[in-house]
Amino acid sequence: MKTIYATVMIAVFLLLRPNVIQAQINQTQLKQVCLDNTEQFSITSKYVEGETYLIQVGLPIGYTSSQKSYPVLYVTDGDVLFGMAKGIALEGWMRLGNDIKDIIVVGIGYGQGMEVLLNKRARDLAPSKDTIWAMGKLYPNAGGADNFLKFIQYELFPVVNKNYRTKQDSVSIFGSSFGGLFAAYILFKQPELFKRYIISSPPIIWNNKSLLKLEAEYFSNHKELNKTVF
């Protein structure tokens, strides 16, 4: 009898416990979580008509107490990739093990939610439209990479370099998917803009593999491409 009673009491306790936790949460004022050593601001572009970009800047630990200048990593799709890149580069185990040098991480995003991100990223990151690949038909607004690149080069770079202590000869870019296609496009279009390229999962099939044609065109006029590519 005692065994049955104890079992029943344990079961009741487990059933009621989630409600108790929920009541405690409801009674406590929740606070917004902010990323340490991070600043953000907006830039309205004249090259990408009608677009205001949300820029997030992750600073290395000790930045404010030092006079050092730092390499910069620019991250496209900042709405979803900035937090990950900052966490790995500035706070993760690789940083604690001194496998990564102190850098500044700059995320380029929209700050308007996932639906806006998915709609606008093809416009900004794809160098052209794609009317051949079935996936290309889902992005009729694609093809504005040159305008987005002008935004980065002529509007974002000057603001970051003016307001933060950057090593302008040590600048990198990281992009994934369409962002990887964009980074690879810059590599062959204007390679001098970045010293290092982190290119993740670029859809090389895009627009009948036009990226490979751009690569061939580059090497028809150059003997080498002295960049670091991951």
C-alpha positions in Angstrom: 0.0 0.0 0.0 2.8 2.4 0.9 4.5 1.6 -2.5 1.3 2.5 -4.4 0.9 5.7 -2.4 4.5 6.8 -3.1 4.1 6.1 -6.8 0.9 8.1 -7.0 2.5 11.1 -5.2 5.6 11.1 -7.5 3.3 11.0 -10.6 1.3 13.9 -9.3 4.4 15.9 -8.6 5.8 15.3 -12.1 2.5 16.3 -13.7 2.2 19.5 -11.6 5.9 20.6 -11.9 5.7 22.1 -15.5 2.7 24.2 -14.3 4.7 25.4 -11.3 7.7 26.4 -13.6 5.3 28.1 -16.0 3.8 30.1 -13.2 7.2 31.2 -12.0 8.1 32.4 -15.5 4.8 34.3 -15.9 5.4 36.1 -12.6 8.9 37.1 -13.6 9.5 40.0 -16.0 11.5 38.6 -18.8 14.4 40.7 -20.1 15.7 40.9 -23.6 19.0 39.1 -24.2 21.8 41.2 -25.8 25.1 40.0 -27.2 28.1 41.1 -25.3 30.6 43.5 -27.0 28.2 44.1 -29.9 26.9 47.3 -31.5 24.5 47.8 -34.3 23.4 50.7 -36.6 21.6 51.2 -39.9 22.8 52.5 -43.2 20.4 53.6 -46.0 21.9 52.8 -49.3 21.9 54.9 -52.4 23.1 52.0 -54.6 20.4 49.5 -53.5 17.3 51.7 -54.0 15.0 52.0 -51.0 17.1 49.6 -48.8 18.2 50.2 -45.2 20.6 47.6 -43.9 21.0 46.6 -40.3 24.7 46.3 -39.5 25.9 44.4 -36.4 29.5 44.7 -35.2 31.1 42.2 -32.8 34.2 43.5 -31.0 36.9 41.4 -29.5 37.2 41.2 -25.7 39.4 44.0 -24.5 38.7 46.2 -27.6 37.7 49.3 -25.5 40.8 49.1 -23.3 43.3 48.7 -26.1 44.6 50.8 -29.0 45.2 47.9 -31.4 43.7 47.6 -34.9 42.0 44.4 -35.9 41.3 42.4 -39.0 37.7 42.4 -40.1 35.3 39.6 -41.2 32.2 40.7 -43.1 29.3 38.2 -42.9 26.4 38.2 -45.4 23.0 37.0 -44.2 23.8 38.7 -41.0 20.3 38.1 -39.6 21.0 34.4 -39.2 24.8 34.0 -39.5 26.2 37.0 -37.5 25.5 35.4 -34.1 27.1 32.1 -35.1 30.2 33.8 -36.7 30.7 36.1 -33.7 30.3 33.2 -31.2 32.9 31.1 -33.0 35.4 33.8 -33.7 35.2 35.8 -30.5 33.9 33.6 -27.7 34.1 29.9 -28.8 36.6 27.2 -27.8 38.8 28.0 -30.8 39.2 31.5 -29.5 39.9 30.3 -26.0 42.6 28.0 -27.4 44.2 30.9 -29.4 43.4 29.1 -32.7 41.8 32.3 -34.0 43.3 35.8 -33.7 41.2 38.7 -32.3 39.1 40.2 -35.1 36.1 42.4 -35.7 33.0 40.7 -37.1 30.5 42.7 -39.1 27.1 41.2 -40.0 25.1 42.7 -42.9 21.4 42.0 -42.5 17.9 43.5 -42.8 16.5 43.2 -39.3 13.0 42.5 -40.6 12.5 38.8 -40.0 13.0 35.7 -42.0 10.4 36.3 -44.7 12.1 39.6 -45.7 15.5 38.0 -45.5 14.5 35.1 -47.9 13.0 37.6 -50.3 15.8 40.1 -50.4 18.9 37.9 -50.2 18.5 36.6 -53.8 18.3 40.2 -55.0 21.5 41.2 -53.2 23.6 38.1 -53.4 22.9 36.6 -56.8 24.9 38.1 -59.7 22.2 37.4 -62.2 18.8 36.0 -62.8 18.4 32.3 -63.6 15.7 31.3 -66.1 17.1 27.8 -66.7 17.4 26.1 -63.3 14.0 25.3 -61.7 15.1 26.9 -58.4 16.0 30.1 -60.2 12.3 30.7 -61.1 11.6 31.1 -57.4 13.7 34.3 -57.3 12.5 36.7 -60.0 14.2 39.6 -58.2 17.6 38.0 -58.3 20.5 39.8 -60.0 21.5 42.8 -57.9 24.8 41.6 -56.6 26.7 44.5 -58.3 24.6 47.1 -56.5 25.0 45.3 -53.2 28.8 45.1 -53.8 28.8 48.8 -54.3 27.0 49.3 -51.0 29.7 47.3 -49.3 32.6 48.9 -51.0 31.5 52.6 -51.0 29.1 52.8 -48.1 29.8 50.1 -45.5 33.6 50.0 -45.7 34.0 53.8 -45.0 31.6 53.7 -42.0 33.3 50.7 -40.4 36.8 52.0 -41.0 35.9 55.4 -39.7 34.3 54.2 -36.5 36.4 51.2 -35.6 40.1 50.4 -35.5 40.4 48.2 -38.5 43.3 46.7 -40.4 42.2 47.7 -43.9 44.7 45.4 -45.5 43.3 42.3 -43.7 39.6 42.1 -44.6 37.7 38.8 -45.1 34.2 37.9 -46.3 32.0 34.9 -45.3 28.9 33.8 -47.2 26.8 30.6 -47.3 24.5 29.4 -50.1 23.6 32.6 -52.1 26.2 34.3 -49.8 28.8 31.8 -50.9 27.9 32.5 -54.6 28.3 36.2 -53.9 31.7 35.7 -52.2 32.9 33.6 -55.1 31.6 36.2 -57.5 33.7 38.9 -55.8 36.7 36.6 -55.8 36.8 36.6 -59.6 35.1 40.0 -60.2 37.0 42.3 -57.7 39.4 40.0 -55.8 41.3 43.0 -54.4 38.4 43.9 -52.0 39.1 41.0 -49.6 42.2 39.2 -48.5 40.4 36.0 -47.5 37.3 34.3 -48.7 35.2 31.8 -46.7 32.8 30.3 -49.3 30.2 27.8 -48.1 27.9 25.8 -50.3 27.7 28.1 -53.3 25.1 27.1 -55.9 27.6 26.9 -58.8 24.8 25.6 -61.0 23.2 29.1 -60.9 22.5 30.6 -64.3 24.0 27.8 -66.3 27.2 27.8 -64.2 28.0 31.4 -65.0 30.4 31.5 -62.1 32.7 29.0 -63.8 32.7 31.1 -66.9 33.7 34.1 -64.8 36.5 32.1 -63.4 37.7 31.1 -66.8 37.5 34.7 -68.0 39.6 35.9 -65.0 42.4 33.4 -65.6 42.5 34.2 -69.3 43.8 37.6 -68.3 45.7 36.7 -65.1 48.3 34.1 -64.3 47.4 33.7 -60.6 45.0 34.7 -57.9 46.9 35.4 -54.7 44.1 35.0 -52.2 43.3 32.7 -49.3 40.1 30.7 -49.9 38.4 28.5 -47.4 
